Amino acid sequence: MKLAALGILPLVVACSSQSRPNTRIADAEIILRHSGSPQVGTYESKPEGFSTRSYWIEGPTGLVLIDTQFLLSAAQEAVDWAERTTGKKVVLAVVLHPNPDKFNGTGALRNRGIRVITSAQVASLIPSVHADRYRSFFKRFQPDYPAEYTLPEVFGDRSTEIEAAGLKLKLHVLGAGASAAHVVVEWNKHVFTGDLVAHLGHAWLELGLVNEWLARLNDIWAMEPEHVHPGRGPSGSDELLERQEAYLRRALALMRKHAREPKAVEKVRALLENEYIGYSNPFFLTVGLPEVQARIRAGKL
């Protein structure tokens, strides 16, 4: 059930549905199984790769991987660990939205014979996003950052159902939110949301599309999930959707209050960091809050 109140939720309590044991490899983490389903496992990259999560779903005849990682080494490692854990091969990967932590590993996976797919909307945005992020990241991370993008195969421009690895998956084609286009994978009451949900982490508000993001959360609510797997942070129940909604509404309310004051971005960032103690990636606020402020000043929020 959604919370009736939209105030600040408790900020430091994790709602993970993960079971143990986990395995750590250097700074990466493999969560071997989830209590919500023994068929779901998680790879989380080292912090250098922004602690990005990829998931695998184990089917009778293979594995489906959700998102392909930011660093090329992490893409390879995610596949290696999924296959080593299950004794099965990854046969399909799905890219959820056009951010490099979702699509950078596409070429590395395709070189291993893995089919990688996404929606037409997401695929159309990858070239421009890659060009922008290349300028920021290539020198910093080479040779672990792709010099050129590899487009995933397009499954279509509408929500659809597919079969892979003996599994039936629903691929929901959604509009703008954290990115300008999204795919959400639904399987057996599990949803894989990408950065539309960031559990115990600050939101990637680069586009400033808060109202659109809230609409995407409503889209996910309509799927009636029992298990939510975010782009970053621990998996959990549908409470993660409540937390994300409350966070976005709080960020918007604070910026509306302070948008026309001097140093509004610095002020709102400090307030959010103080209220959401311990949340990861506070620098996301420095990237995103200026656009939220600009949209408020322009009367778009």
C-alpha positions in Angstrom: 0.0 0.0 0.0 1.1 3.5 -0.7 1.7 5.7 2.3 -1.1 8.3 2.7 1.4 10.9 4.1 4.0 12.2 1.8 6.3 13.6 4.4 9.8 12.4 5.1 10.1 8.7 5.7 12.6 7.2 8.1 15.9 7.8 6.5 18.4 5.3 7.8 16.6 2.0 7.8 17.4 -0.4 5.0 14.6 -2.5 3.6 16.6 -5.1 1.9 15.1 -8.4 0.9 18.5 -9.9 0.3 19.6 -13.1 1.8 23.1 -14.0 2.8 25.8 -15.2 2.3 27.2 -12.5 0.0 30.7 -12.5 -1.5 33.0 -9.6 -1.9 35.6 -9.3 -4.6 37.8 -6.4 -3.9 35.3 -3.5 -3.7 32.6 -5.3 -5.7 29.8 -7.3 -4.1 27.9 -10.4 -5.3 24.6 -11.0 -3.6 24.0 -14.6 -4.5 20.3 -14.9 -3.8 17.3 -12.8 -2.8 14.8 -14.1 -0.3 12.0 -12.9 -2.6 13.2 -15.4 -5.1 16.2 -17.7 -5.2 16.3 -17.1 -9.0 17.5 -13.5 -8.6 21.1 -12.5 -7.9 22.9 -9.1 -7.8 26.3 -7.8 -8.8 27.2 -4.4 -7.4 30.3 -2.7 -8.9 33.1 -1.2 -6.9 32.6 2.5 -5.9 34.8 3.6 -8.8 32.0 2.3 -11.0 29.5 4.2 -8.9 28.3 1.1 -7.0 26.1 0.2 -10.0 23.9 -2.8 -9.7 23.3 -5.4 -12.4 20.9 -8.3 -11.7 20.5 -11.7 -13.1 17.4 -13.8 -13.3 17.9 -17.6 -13.5 15.7 -19.5 -15.9 15.6 -23.2 -16.8 17.9 -22.7 -19.8 20.0 -19.8 -18.9 20.3 -16.3 -17.3 18.9 -12.9 -18.2 21.1 -9.9 -17.1 19.6 -6.6 -16.3 21.9 -3.7 -17.3 25.5 -4.0 -18.5 27.5 -1.8 -16.1 29.6 1.4 -16.4 33.1 -0.1 -16.6 34.1 -2.8 -19.1 35.8 -4.8 -16.4 32.6 -4.7 -14.3 30.5 -5.9 -17.2 32.8 -8.9 -17.6 32.9 -9.6 -13.9 29.1 -9.4 -13.6 28.7 -12.1 -16.3 31.5 -14.2 -14.9 30.0 -14.2 -11.4 26.4 -14.8 -12.5 27.5 -17.8 -14.6 29.9 -19.2 -12.0 27.2 -18.9 -9.3 24.5 -20.6 -11.3 26.4 -22.9 -13.7 24.3 -21.4 -16.5 25.1 -19.0 -19.3 23.8 -15.4 -19.8 21.7 -15.5 -22.9 20.1 -12.1 -22.9 20.8 -8.6 -21.3 18.4 -5.7 -21.1 19.4 -2.0 -21.0 17.0 -0.1 -18.9 17.8 3.5 -19.9 20.4 5.7 -21.7 23.0 6.2 -19.0 26.5 4.8 -19.4 26.2 2.7 -16.3 23.4 0.9 -18.1 24.7 0.6 -21.6 28.5 0.9 -21.6 29.0 -2.9 -21.3 26.9 -3.7 -24.4 29.8 -4.3 -26.7 31.7 -6.5 -24.2 28.6 -8.7 -23.7 27.9 -8.9 -27.4 31.5 -10.1 -27.9 30.7 -13.0 -25.6 27.7 -13.9 -27.8 25.1 -12.4 -25.4 22.1 -10.7 -27.1 21.6 -7.2 -25.6 18.3 -5.4 -26.2 16.5 -2.2 -25.3 13.6 -0.1 -26.6 13.8 2.1 -29.7 13.4 5.2 -27.5 16.4 4.3 -25.3 18.5 3.2 -28.2 17.9 6.5 -30.0 19.4 8.5 -27.1 22.5 6.4 -26.5 24.7 8.2 -29.2 24.2 11.7 -27.8 24.5 10.5 -24.2 27.7 8.6 -25.0 29.2 11.7 -26.7 28.5 13.8 -23.7 29.7 11.3 -21.1 32.8 10.4 -23.1 34.1 14.0 -22.6 33.7 13.6 -18.9 34.8 10.0 -18.3 37.0 8.5 -21.0 40.4 9.9 -19.9 39.6 9.3 -16.3 38.7 5.6 -16.7 40.5 4.4 -19.9 41.1 1.7 -20.9 38.1 0.6 -18.8 35.7 3.0 -20.6 34.5 2.3 -24.1 35.8 4.7 -26.7 32.8 4.0 -28.9 29.3 3.0 -28.0 27.6 -0.2 -29.1 23.9 0.0 -29.7 21.8 -2.8 -28.2 19.3 -4.5 -30.5 15.9 -2.8 -30.5 13.0 -4.9 -29.4 10.4 -2.3 -30.4 8.9 1.0 -29.2 6.0 -0.4 -27.2 5.7 -2.5 -24.1 5.9 -6.2 -24.9 6.4 -9.7 -23.5 9.4 -11.8 -24.4 10.7 -15.3 -23.6 14.4 -15.9 -22.9 16.2 -18.5 -20.8 12.9 -20.3 -20.3 11.5 -17.1 -18.6 8.6 -14.9 -19.6 9.4 -11.2 -19.1 7.4 -8.1 -19.5 9.3 -5.1 -20.9 7.5 -1.9 -20.1 8.4 1.0 -22.3 8.1 4.2 -20.2 8.7 7.9 -20.8 11.0 10.4 -19.2 12.0 10.3 -15.5 15.6 10.0 -14.3 16.5 9.7 -18.0 14.6 10.8 -21.1 13.3 7.2 -21.7 13.1 4.1 -19.6 12.4 0.3 -19.8 11.3 -1.5 -16.6 11.5 -5.3 -16.6 8.7 -7.1 -14.7 9.0 -10.8 -13.8 7.0 -12.8 -11.2 6.1 -9.7 -9.0 9.7 -8.4 -9.3 10.4 -5.1 -11.0 13.9 -3.9 -12.2 13.7 -0.2 -12.3 17.2 1.2 -13.0 17.7 4.7 -11.6 14.0 5.4 -11.3 14.6 4.0 -7.8 17.8 4.8 -5.8 17.5 3.1 -2.4 19.5 4.9 0.3 21.0 7.2 -2.3 20.4 10.6 -3.7 18.5 10.9 -7.0 20.0 11.5 -10.4 18.1 14.7 -11.1 20.2 15.9 -14.0 17.2 16.5 -16.3 15.1 18.1 -13.5 12.0 16.1 -14.7 10.5 15.6 -11.2 6.8 15.5 -12.3 7.7 13.0 -15.0 9.6 10.9 -12.6 6.7 10.8 -10.2 4.5 9.7 -13.1 7.0 6.8 -13.8 6.7 5.7 -10.2 2.9 5.6 -10.7 3.5 3.4 -13.7 5.5 1.0 -11.6 2.9 1.0 -8.9 0.4 -0.1 -11.5 2.5 -3.3 -12.0 1.7 -4.2 -8.4 5.2 -5.4 -7.6 6.2 -7.2 -4.4 10.0 -6.9 -5.0 11.8 -3.8 -6.2 15.4 -3.9 -7.6 16.9 -0.4 -7.9 19.7 0.9 -10.0 21.7 1.5 -6.8 21.2 0.4 -3.2 19.6 -2.6 -1.7 16.6 -4.4 -3.1 13.4 -4.4 -1.1 9.6 -4.4 -1.1 7.3 -1.8 -2.8 8.1 0.5 0.1 11.1 1.5 -2.0 8.6 3.2 -4.4 7.1 5.1 -1.4 10.6 6.2 -0.3 11.5 7.4 -3.8 8.3 9.3 -4.2 8.7 11.0 -0.8 12.3 11.9 -1.6 11.4 13.5 -4.9 8.5 15.5 -3.4 10.7 16.7 -0.6 13.5 17.8 -3.0 10.9 19.6 -5.1 9.3 21.3 -2.1 12.7 22.5 -0.8 13.8 23.9 -4.1 10.4 25.6 -4.7 10.9 27.3 -1.3 14.4 28.5 -1.9 14.7 28.7 -5.8 14.9 32.5 -5.9 17.3 32.9 -3.0 21.1 33.3 -3.4 23.0 30.0 -3.4 19.8 28.1 -3.5 21.4 24.9 -4.9 24.0 24.8 -2.0 21.3 25.5 0.5 18.9 22.8 -0.7 21.8 20.3 -1.1 22.8 20.9 2.5 19.2 20.5 3.7 18.7 17.2 1.8 22.0 15.8 3.0 21.0 16.7 6.6 17.6 15.0 6.3 18.8 12.0 4.3 21.8 11.2 6.5 24.1 8.6 5.0 22.6 8.6 1.5 25.2 7.8 -1.1 26.2 10.0 -4.1 25.4 13.5 -2.7 27.3 14.9 -5.6 24.3 13.9 -7.7 22.6 16.9 -6.1 25.2 19.3 -7.4 24.5 18.0 -10.9 20.7 17.9 -10.7 19.5 20.6 -8.5 20.4 23.5 -10.8 18.1 22.1 -13.5 15.3 21.6 -10.9 15.8 25.3 -9.9 15.9 26.4 -13.6 12.6 24.6 -14.3 10.9 26.2 -11.3 12.1 29.6 -12.3 10.7 29.0 -15.8 7.4 28.0 -14.4 7.8 24.3 -15.6 7.6 22.9 -12.1 
